[in-house]
């Protein structure tokens, strides 16, 4: 991964006014992944949207890490089910709706 695809974790924390321990807790629980380069921790750009959502859940709504894990699991399940519904809709043809 190239360095321009990484955000320094300390800069993210300063910008969002959060503790680094929150990012560490999210990583420990498997909710996000971070990268270490030369003794510095970086957040991959593709993790930012997820991380910012978790920051809002924790700091704005006071949801703990376990609650965030549960919410994330449910949101992933909803997304999975929505994809399945879309696949089923696409597989269904008009002839399936015409009675025999």
Secondary structure, DSSP 8 states (H G I E B T S, - for coil): --GGGEEEHHHHHHHHT--HHHHHHHHHTTS--EEEETTEEEEEGGGHHHHHHHHIIIIIT---HHHHHHHHHHHHHHHHHHHHHHHHHHH--GGGGS--
